């Protein structure tokens, strides 16, 4: 399989998938709007680290196990739904706490670590990521070649593309972070983002495959 021949189709698919609304976009939007562009970087890196780990799992055949095993899929589905619901409820609480006034800022180091872990957990607890990797990557990986090496290389390319896209999105949102941090606007943003995350969590919980 010629890498140059499959590259345009792969990149187009990655761009379309990355731009689709979902938990990643919701997390980045909330983080960049309320904390600024720089604060959204750890969230993006956490999401992409989770994506790369799922890609390696797909190359090693582990994602196929999750896709085929009803028990493994159900466990991930429940965990993923719980994580999204917790994030949504936390956003709702922040919307009503102190009438929407800005909460005390955590230390930069603690905040960055928490944002990275949050993005990583959301990505790893997403069963759709496992199924997606199992269905998507075999189309671009030669069966007679080093599957894990090809998968790792393509995943690295996807991570680079998505990171650039998400950081650009975070930068665009972050430019208006001062406006988003106004108490009334912040309260509404927390309420909306909480509703989106809860809705995504309920959708994950209700979806079997």
N, C-alpha and C positions, 0 to 999 in steps of 0.2 A: 504494500500500500504506500503510495507516494504522499508524503506529508504535505507538500506544496499543493497537491490536488485537493486534499480534504480540508485544508486550512480555511479557505473562504466560507465554506458551509459551517464549519465548526465555530468560527468567530461570529457569524451571523446568528447562529442558534444561541450562543452564549449571551450576546447582546440582548436578544429578545427575551431570554429567560431572566436575565439580571434586571431588566427594566420593568418586569411584571410586578404588580403590587403584592406585598406579602409581609411576613414578620420582619424581614431584614430592613425593608424600606421604612416600616413603622418605627423600628428601634432607632434607625439613623435619623429620621425626621425629628423624633422627640428629643434625642440627645443634642443634635446640632441646633435645634431651635431654642432649647432652654440653657445649653451650656456653651454653645459656640462651635465653630468648625473644629478647632483643635481637640476639644473634648470628645468629638465624634470619632476621631481616628482610632482609639482603642476598640470601640464597638465594631468598626469595619474590620479591623485586624482579627478580632475574635470570631466574627462571622466567617471570614476567609480561612482562618485556621481550622474551623470546624468543617468547612467545605473540603479543604485539602485532605483532612483525615478521612472523610467519607469517600473521597476519590481513591485514596490508598486502600481503603477497605474494599472498595469495588474491584480494584486491581488484584487484590489478594483473594477475592471470592467471598469475603465476609458479608458484603452488601447483598449478594445473591441469597445468602442464608436468611437475612432479615426479610428480604422480599418474598422468600418461599415459605418461611415459618410464620404461621399465624400467631403463635405465642410471642415470638420476638417482635413481630410487627405491632401486636396489641400493647405490649409493654412500652415500646417506644411511643406509640400513639398516646397512651395514658400520660406518660411522663411529659411529652411535648405539650399536650393540652394543659396539663397542670402548670407548666412553666409559663405559658402564654396567659393563662387565667390569672396567675399570681402577678405577673407584670401589669396586666390590665387593672386588676383590683388595686394594686399599689398606685397606679396613675390616678385612679378615681379618688383614692384616699388623699393623694397630694392635691387634687383639684379642690377638695372641700376643707382640707386642713388650713386653719388660720385664714379662712376666707380667700384663699388663693395667693396670699402673700408669699414672697420668696422664702424658701426654707434655708436654714443655715448651710453654707457650702461645705462639703466634705473636703478633706485635704486632697490636693491634686493627685498625689501618688495613690491614695486609697481609691479615689474616684476613677482613675484610669484603670487600676486593677479590676475594680468591680465592673466597669464597662466592658473590658476585654472578656472577663469570665461570663458576663451576661450574654454577649454575642456568641461566644463559644458554646455555651449550654443550649441556647435557643437553636443553633444549627445542628448540634449533635443529637438533640432530643426530637428532631424533626424526622419522622419516618418517611415522609415524602422524599427527603433528600436521599435516603438509601435506595428507594425504588427508582428515583430519577437517575442516580448514578448507574444502577444496574441496567437500566433501559437505554440510557443515552450514550455512555462511553463505548460499549461494544460496537457501535456503528462506525467508530473512528479508530478502533484498535485492531490491527491484523491478528488473526487467530494463530498464525504460525510464527509470530514474533514474540519478543519479550513483553508480555501483557502488562506486567507491573511497571516496567520502565516507560512504556508508551503512555500508560494511564497517568503516571506521575508527571511526565512532561506536559501532557495536555492539561492536566489539572493545574500545573504551575502557570500555564498560559491563561487559563480561565481565571485564576486568582489575580493575575496582573490586570487583566481586562476589567474584572469586577471591582477591584480595588480602585482603579482609576475612575470608573463610573460612579461608584459610591462616594468617593472623596469629592468628586465634582458636585454631586448632589448635596453632600454635606456643606460644601463651601457656599453653594447657592442659598441654602437655607440659613447657614450661619451668618450671612451678611445682614439678615434681618433679625438676628437673635436679640438685639436690644429691644425691638418692638415686641417680640414674642415673650420677653421676660417681664413685660408690664403685668401687674397683678391680675387684671381682668382678662387679658389675652392669655396669660399663662394658665389661668384656671380653665378657660375654655379649651385650650390645647391639651391639657392633661385629661380633661373629660373626653374629648374626641379620641385621643390616642388610646385612652383606656378602653373606650368602647370598641375601637378597631381591634385591639389586642384580645379583648374578651371574645369578640366575634370570631376571630381567627382560632382562638382556643376551642370554642364550641364547635367550629367547623372541623377541626382536627379530631376532636372527640367523637363526632358523629360520623366521620368518614371511615369506612372499613378498608377500602383500597383506592 
